Amino acid sequence: MLTRFNRKTVAALSGVAASLLVATAASAGQENPVVVMAEPQENIRTEHVTYADLDLARRSDQRALNYRVASAVKRVCLFETGHAGLQARGYYSCATGAWDGAEPQIAQAVNRAKEIALTGKSSIAVAAITINVPAS
């Protein structure tokens, strides 16, 4: 069983790996970005949250992305309504680790959008938000 520290590490490293696997249109000289995804890891539940249709320089679209991430966290952490006790604590522990991994990715996506809004370009790679949690 992974500890909270290890879940955070796995989530952060997976997010970094996903970011490194993405080639931007600017660096590739193409109109559309090419996204290369790694094979899913065994015993890790993963969900990718796209934001290609959002303008993250706008607060309303930032809220929409947070809503999408929250929904993905519920799915990968196997949220079930009406459960209490140990199951609820397990969900909240999982969700905390998932959010810990997602928040830096969200911040990076927002920073990219703000750079583009100010300068018309960004050095930050295009990526989806990747939510990873250990399978129980």
Rosetta constraint file for C-alpha pairs under 8 A:
AtomPair CA 1 CA 136 HARMONIC 7.97 0.50
AtomPair CA 2 CA 6 HARMONIC 5.69 0.50
AtomPair CA 2 CA 7 HARMONIC 6.29 0.50
AtomPair CA 2 CA 134 HARMONIC 7.33 0.50
AtomPair CA 3 CA 7 HARMONIC 6.26 0.50
AtomPair CA 4 CA 8 HARMONIC 6.22 0.50
AtomPair CA 4 CA 93 HARMONIC 7.49 0.50
AtomPair CA 4 CA 97 HARMONIC 6.47 0.50
AtomPair CA 5 CA 9 HARMONIC 6.20 0.50
AtomPair CA 6 CA 10 HARMONIC 6.01 0.50
AtomPair CA 7 CA 11 HARMONIC 6.01 0.50
AtomPair CA 7 CA 97 HARMONIC 5.91 0.50
AtomPair CA 7 CA 98 HARMONIC 7.83 0.50
AtomPair CA 7 CA 133 HARMONIC 6.50 0.50
AtomPair CA 7 CA 134 HARMONIC 6.95 0.50
AtomPair CA 8 CA 12 HARMONIC 5.97 0.50
AtomPair CA 8 CA 97 HARMONIC 5.35 0.50
AtomPair CA 8 CA 98 HARMONIC 7.33 0.50
AtomPair CA 8 CA 100 HARMONIC 6.27 0.50
AtomPair CA 8 CA 101 HARMONIC 5.98 0.50
AtomPair CA 9 CA 13 HARMONIC 5.95 0.50
AtomPair CA 9 CA 101 HARMONIC 7.96 0.50
AtomPair CA 10 CA 14 HARMONIC 5.94 0.50
AtomPair CA 10 CA 132 HARMONIC 7.33 0.50
AtomPair CA 10 CA 133 HARMONIC 7.75 0.50
AtomPair CA 11 CA 15 HARMONIC 6.15 0.50
AtomPair CA 11 CA 97 HARMONIC 7.52 0.50
AtomPair CA 11 CA 98 HARMONIC 6.74 0.50
AtomPair CA 11 CA 100 HARMONIC 7.72 0.50
AtomPair CA 11 CA 101 HARMONIC 4.76 0.50
AtomPair CA 11 CA 102 HARMONIC 7.68 0.50
AtomPair CA 11 CA 131 HARMONIC 6.77 0.50
AtomPair CA 11 CA 132 HARMONIC 5.24 0.50
AtomPair CA 11 CA 133 HARMONIC 6.82 0.50
AtomPair CA 12 CA 16 HARMONIC 6.20 0.50
AtomPair CA 12 CA 100 HARMONIC 7.87 0.50
AtomPair CA 12 CA 101 HARMONIC 4.91 0.50
AtomPair CA 12 CA 102 HARMONIC 7.85 0.50
AtomPair CA 13 CA 17 HARMONIC 5.99 0.50
AtomPair CA 14 CA 18 HARMONIC 6.06 0.50
AtomPair CA 14 CA 130 HARMONIC 7.27 0.50
AtomPair CA 14 CA 132 HARMONIC 7.15 0.50
AtomPair CA 15 CA 19 HARMONIC 6.17 0.50
AtomPair CA 15 CA 101 HARMONIC 7.10 0.50
AtomPair CA 15 CA 102 HARMONIC 7.72 0.50
AtomPair CA 15 CA 105 HARMONIC 6.93 0.50
AtomPair CA 15 CA 129 HARMONIC 7.28 0.50
AtomPair CA 15 CA 130 HARMONIC 5.67 0.50
AtomPair CA 15 CA 131 HARMONIC 7.69 0.50
AtomPair CA 16 CA 20 HARMONIC 6.14 0.50
AtomPair CA 17 CA 21 HARMONIC 6.21 0.50
AtomPair CA 18 CA 22 HARMONIC 6.69 0.50
AtomPair CA 18 CA 37 HARMONIC 6.82 0.50
AtomPair CA 18 CA 38 HARMONIC 7.60 0.50
AtomPair CA 18 CA 127 HARMONIC 7.14 0.50
AtomPair CA 18 CA 128 HARMONIC 7.96 0.50
AtomPair CA 18 CA 130 HARMONIC 7.25 0.50
AtomPair CA 19 CA 125 HARMONIC 6.72 0.50
AtomPair CA 19 CA 126 HARMONIC 7.46 0.50
AtomPair CA 19 CA 127 HARMONIC 5.76 0.50
AtomPair CA 21 CA 35 HARMONIC 7.14 0.50
AtomPair CA 21 CA 36 HARMONIC 5.67 0.50
AtomPair CA 21 CA 37 HARMONIC 6.59 0.50
AtomPair CA 21 CA 38 HARMONIC 7.79 0.50
AtomPair CA 22 CA 33 HARMONIC 7.95 0.50
AtomPair CA 22 CA 34 HARMONIC 6.74 0.50
AtomPair CA 22 CA 35 HARMONIC 5.00 0.50
AtomPair CA 22 CA 36 HARMONIC 5.84 0.50
AtomPair CA 22 CA 37 HARMONIC 7.82 0.50
AtomPair CA 22 CA 125 HARMONIC 6.63 0.50
AtomPair CA 22 CA 126 HARMONIC 6.55 0.50
AtomPair CA 22 CA 127 HARMONIC 6.23 0.50
AtomPair CA 23 CA 27 HARMONIC 6.83 0.50
AtomPair CA 23 CA 28 HARMONIC 6.52 0.50
AtomPair CA 23 CA 33 HARMONIC 6.33 0.50
AtomPair CA 23 CA 34 HARMONIC 5.74 0.50
AtomPair CA 23 CA 35 HARMONIC 6.38 0.50
AtomPair CA 23 CA 36 HARMONIC 7.85 0.50
AtomPair CA 23 CA 125 HARMONIC 6.73 0.50
AtomPair CA 23 CA 126 HARMONIC 7.30 0.50
AtomPair CA 24 CA 28 HARMONIC 6.07 0.50
AtomPair CA 24 CA 33 HARMONIC 5.08 0.50
AtomPair CA 24 CA 34 HARMONIC 6.84 0.50
AtomPair CA 24 CA 125 HARMONIC 5.50 0.50
AtomPair CA 24 CA 126 HARMONIC 5.77 0.50
AtomPair CA 25 CA 29 HARMONIC 5.58 0.50
AtomPair CA 25 CA 30 HARMONIC 4.86 0.50
AtomPair CA 25 CA 31 HARMONIC 5.80 0.50
AtomPair CA 25 CA 32 HARMONIC 5.61 0.50
AtomPair CA 25 CA 33 HARMONIC 4.43 0.50
AtomPair CA 25 CA 34 HARMONIC 7.24 0.50
AtomPair CA 26 CA 30 HARMONIC 6.74 0.50
AtomPair CA 28 CA 33 HARMONIC 7.71 0.50
AtomPair CA 33 CA 126 HARMONIC 7.54 0.50
AtomPair CA 35 CA 127 HARMONIC 7.64 0.50
AtomPair CA 40 CA 44 HARMONIC 7.55 0.50
AtomPair CA 40 CA 46 HARMONIC 7.37 0.50
AtomPair CA 43 CA 134 HARMONIC 5.87 0.50
AtomPair CA 43 CA 135 HARMONIC 4.86 0.50
AtomPair CA 43 CA 136 HARMONIC 7.66 0.50
AtomPair CA 44 CA 132 HARMONIC 6.36 0.50
AtomPair CA 44 CA 133 HARMONIC 5.52 0.50
AtomPair CA 44 CA 134 HARMONIC 4.37 0.50
AtomPair CA 44 CA 135 HARMONIC 5.00 0.50
AtomPair CA 45 CA 76 HARMONIC 5.79 0.50
AtomPair CA 45 CA 132 HARMONIC 5.66 0.50
AtomPair CA 45 CA 133 HARMONIC 5.32 0.50
AtomPair CA 45 CA 134 HARMONIC 6.04 0.50
AtomPair CA 45 CA 135 HARMONIC 5.64 0.50
AtomPair CA 46 CA 76 HARMONIC 6.55 0.50
AtomPair CA 46 CA 130 HARMONIC 6.94 0.50
AtomPair CA 46 CA 131 HARMONIC 5.48 0.50
AtomPair CA 46 CA 132 HARMONIC 4.49 0.50
AtomPair CA 46 CA 133 HARMONIC 6.63 0.50
AtomPair CA 47 CA 72 HARMONIC 6.38 0.50
AtomPair CA 47 CA 76 HARMONIC 6.89 0.50
AtomPair CA 47 CA 130 HARMONIC 5.88 0.50
AtomPair CA 47 CA 131 HARMONIC 5.18 0.50
AtomPair CA 47 CA 132 HARMONIC 6.72 0.50
AtomPair CA 48 CA 72 HARMONIC 7.91 0.50
AtomPair CA 48 CA 128 HARMONIC 5.92 0.50
AtomPair CA 48 CA 129 HARMONIC 5.55 0.50
AtomPair CA 48 CA 130 HARMONIC 4.56 0.50
AtomPair CA 48 CA 131 HARMONIC 6.26 0.50
AtomPair CA 49 CA 68 HARMONIC 6.75 0.50
AtomPair CA 49 CA 69 HARMONIC 6.47 0.50
AtomPair CA 49 CA 72 HARMONIC 7.20 0.50
AtomPair CA 49 CA 128 HARMONIC 5.44 0.50
AtomPair CA 49 CA 129 HARMONIC 4.89 0.50
AtomPair CA 49 CA 130 HARMONIC 6.34 0.50
AtomPair CA 49 CA 131 HARMONIC 7.79 0.50
AtomPair CA 50 CA 127 HARMONIC 7.84 0.50
AtomPair CA 50 CA 128 HARMONIC 4.80 0.50
AtomPair CA 50 CA 129 HARMONIC 6.47 0.50
AtomPair CA 51 CA 65 HARMONIC 6.63 0.50
AtomPair CA 51 CA 128 HARMONIC 6.60 0.50
AtomPair CA 51 CA 129 HARMONIC 7.98 0.50
AtomPair CA 54 CA 61 HARMONIC 5.64 0.50
AtomPair CA 54 CA 62 HARMONIC 7.95 0.50
AtomPair CA 54 CA 65 HARMONIC 7.78 0.50
AtomPair CA 55 CA 61 HARMONIC 5.90 0.50
AtomPair CA 55 CA 62 HARMONIC 7.85 0.50
AtomPair CA 55 CA 113 HARMONIC 6.83 0.50
AtomPair CA 56 CA 61 HARMONIC 5.41 0.50
AtomPair CA 56 CA 62 HARMONIC 5.27 0.50
AtomPair CA 56 CA 109 HARMONIC 7.26 0.50
AtomPair CA 56 CA 110 HARMONIC 5.30 0.50
AtomPair CA 56 CA 113 HARMONIC 5.40 0.50
AtomPair CA 56 CA 114 HARMONIC 7.38 0.50
AtomPair CA 57 CA 61 HARMONIC 7.62 0.50
AtomPair CA 57 CA 62 HARMONIC 7.53 0.50
AtomPair CA 57 CA 110 HARMONIC 6.40 0.50
AtomPair CA 57 CA 113 HARMONIC 5.21 0.50
AtomPair CA 57 CA 114 HARMONIC 5.13 0.50
AtomPair CA 57 CA 117 HARMONIC 6.84 0.50
AtomPair CA 58 CA 62 HARMONIC 6.41 0.50
AtomPair CA 59 CA 63 HARMONIC 6.24 0.50
AtomPair CA 60 CA 64 HARMONIC 6.33 0.50
AtomPair CA 61 CA 65 HARMONIC 6.21 0.50
AtomPair CA 62 CA 66 HARMONIC 6.28 0.50
AtomPair CA 62 CA 110 HARMONIC 7.45 0.50
AtomPair CA 63 CA 67 HARMONIC 6.18 0.50
AtomPair CA 64 CA 68 HARMONIC 6.30 0.50
AtomPair CA 65 CA 69 HARMONIC 6.18 0.50
AtomPair CA 66 CA 70 HARMONIC 6.06 0.50
AtomPair CA 67 CA 71 HARMONIC 6.25 0.50
AtomPair CA 68 CA 72 HARMONIC 6.24 0.50
AtomPair CA 69 CA 73 HARMONIC 6.07 0.50
AtomPair CA 69 CA 102 HARMONIC 7.65 0.50
AtomPair CA 69 CA 129 HARMONIC 7.76 0.50
AtomPair CA 69 CA 131 HARMONIC 7.96 0.50
AtomPair CA 70 CA 74 HARMONIC 6.28 0.50
AtomPair CA 71 CA 75 HARMONIC 6.38 0.50
AtomPair CA 72 CA 76 HARMONIC 6.19 0.50
AtomPair CA 72 CA 131 HARMONIC 7.19 0.50
AtomPair CA 73 CA 77 HARMONIC 5.85 0.50
AtomPair CA 73 CA 95 HARMONIC 6.06 0.50
AtomPair CA 73 CA 98 HARMONIC 6.35 0.50
AtomPair CA 73 CA 99 HARMONIC 7.40 0.50
AtomPair CA 73 CA 131 HARMONIC 6.89 0.50
AtomPair CA 74 CA 78 HARMONIC 5.88 0.50
AtomPair CA 74 CA 79 HARMONIC 4.96 0.50
AtomPair CA 74 CA 95 HARMONIC 7.30 0.50
AtomPair CA 75 CA 79 HARMONIC 6.31 0.50
AtomPair CA 76 CA 131 HARMONIC 7.59 0.50
AtomPair CA 76 CA 132 HARMONIC 7.42 0.50
AtomPair CA 76 CA 133 HARMONIC 6.75 0.50
AtomPair CA 77 CA 91 HARMONIC 5.89 0.50
AtomPair CA 77 CA 94 HARMONIC 5.78 0.50
AtomPair CA 77 CA 95 HARMONIC 6.22 0.50
AtomPair CA 77 CA 133 HARMONIC 7.14 0.50
AtomPair CA 78 CA 91 HARMONIC 7.14 0.50
AtomPair CA 79 CA 91 HARMONIC 6.36 0.50
AtomPair CA 83 CA 87 HARMONIC 6.38 0.50
AtomPair CA 83 CA 88 HARMONIC 6.04 0.50
AtomPair CA 84 CA 88 HARMONIC 4.96 0.50
AtomPair CA 84 CA 89 HARMONIC 7.78 0.50
AtomPair CA 85 CA 89 HARMONIC 6.33 0.50
AtomPair CA 86 CA 90 HARMONIC 6.03 0.50
AtomPair CA 87 CA 91 HARMONIC 6.23 0.50
AtomPair CA 88 CA 92 HARMONIC 6.21 0.50
AtomPair CA 89 CA 93 HARMONIC 6.08 0.50
AtomPair CA 90 CA 94 HARMONIC 6.15 0.50
AtomPair CA 91 CA 95 HARMONIC 5.98 0.50
AtomPair CA 92 CA 96 HARMONIC 5.99 0.50
AtomPair CA 93 CA 97 HARMONIC 6.45 0.50
AtomPair CA 94 CA 98 HARMONIC 6.18 0.50
AtomPair CA 94 CA 133 HARMONIC 6.92 0.50
AtomPair CA 95 CA 99 HARMONIC 6.05 0.50
AtomPair CA 96 CA 100 HARMONIC 6.08 0.50
AtomPair CA 97 CA 101 HARMONIC 6.43 0.50
AtomPair CA 97 CA 133 HARMONIC 7.49 0.50
AtomPair CA 98 CA 102 HARMONIC 6.20 0.50
AtomPair CA 98 CA 131 HARMONIC 6.00 0.50
AtomPair CA 98 CA 132 HARMONIC 6.37 0.50
AtomPair CA 98 CA 133 HARMONIC 6.32 0.50
AtomPair CA 99 CA 103 HARMONIC 5.81 0.50
AtomPair CA 99 CA 131 HARMONIC 7.98 0.50
AtomPair CA 100 CA 104 HARMONIC 7.54 0.50
AtomPair CA 101 CA 105 HARMONIC 7.29 0.50
AtomPair CA 101 CA 131 HARMONIC 6.95 0.50
AtomPair CA 101 CA 132 HARMONIC 7.76 0.50
AtomPair CA 102 CA 106 HARMONIC 6.19 0.50
AtomPair CA 102 CA 129 HARMONIC 6.58 0.50
AtomPair CA 102 CA 130 HARMONIC 6.83 0.50
AtomPair CA 102 CA 131 HARMONIC 6.23 0.50
AtomPair CA 103 CA 107 HARMONIC 6.17 0.50
AtomPair CA 104 CA 108 HARMONIC 6.15 0.50
AtomPair CA 105 CA 109 HARMONIC 6.22 0.50
AtomPair CA 105 CA 129 HARMONIC 6.02 0.50
AtomPair CA 105 CA 130 HARMONIC 7.93 0.50
AtomPair CA 106 CA 110 HARMONIC 6.20 0.50
AtomPair CA 106 CA 129 HARMONIC 6.87 0.50
AtomPair CA 107 CA 111 HARMONIC 6.07 0.50
AtomPair CA 108 CA 112 HARMONIC 6.14 0.50
AtomPair CA 108 CA 124 HARMONIC 7.59 0.50
AtomPair CA 109 CA 113 HARMONIC 6.35 0.50
AtomPair CA 109 CA 126 HARMONIC 7.72 0.50
AtomPair CA 109 CA 127 HARMONIC 7.82 0.50
AtomPair CA 110 CA 114 HARMONIC 6.21 0.50
AtomPair CA 111 CA 115 HARMONIC 6.15 0.50
AtomPair CA 112 CA 116 HARMONIC 6.28 0.50
AtomPair CA 112 CA 122 HARMONIC 5.87 0.50
AtomPair CA 112 CA 123 HARMONIC 7.69 0.50
AtomPair CA 112 CA 124 HARMONIC 5.71 0.50
AtomPair CA 112 CA 125 HARMONIC 7.95 0.50
AtomPair CA 113 CA 117 HARMONIC 6.13 0.50
AtomPair CA 113 CA 122 HARMONIC 7.86 0.50
AtomPair CA 114 CA 118 HARMONIC 6.19 0.50
AtomPair CA 115 CA 119 HARMONIC 5.84 0.50
AtomPair CA 115 CA 120 HARMONIC 7.10 0.50
AtomPair CA 115 CA 121 HARMONIC 6.42 0.50
AtomPair CA 115 CA 122 HARMONIC 5.53 0.50
AtomPair CA 116 CA 120 HARMONIC 4.32 0.50
AtomPair CA 116 CA 121 HARMONIC 4.46 0.50
AtomPair CA 116 CA 122 HARMONIC 5.50 0.50
AtomPair CA 117 CA 121 HARMONIC 7.81 0.50
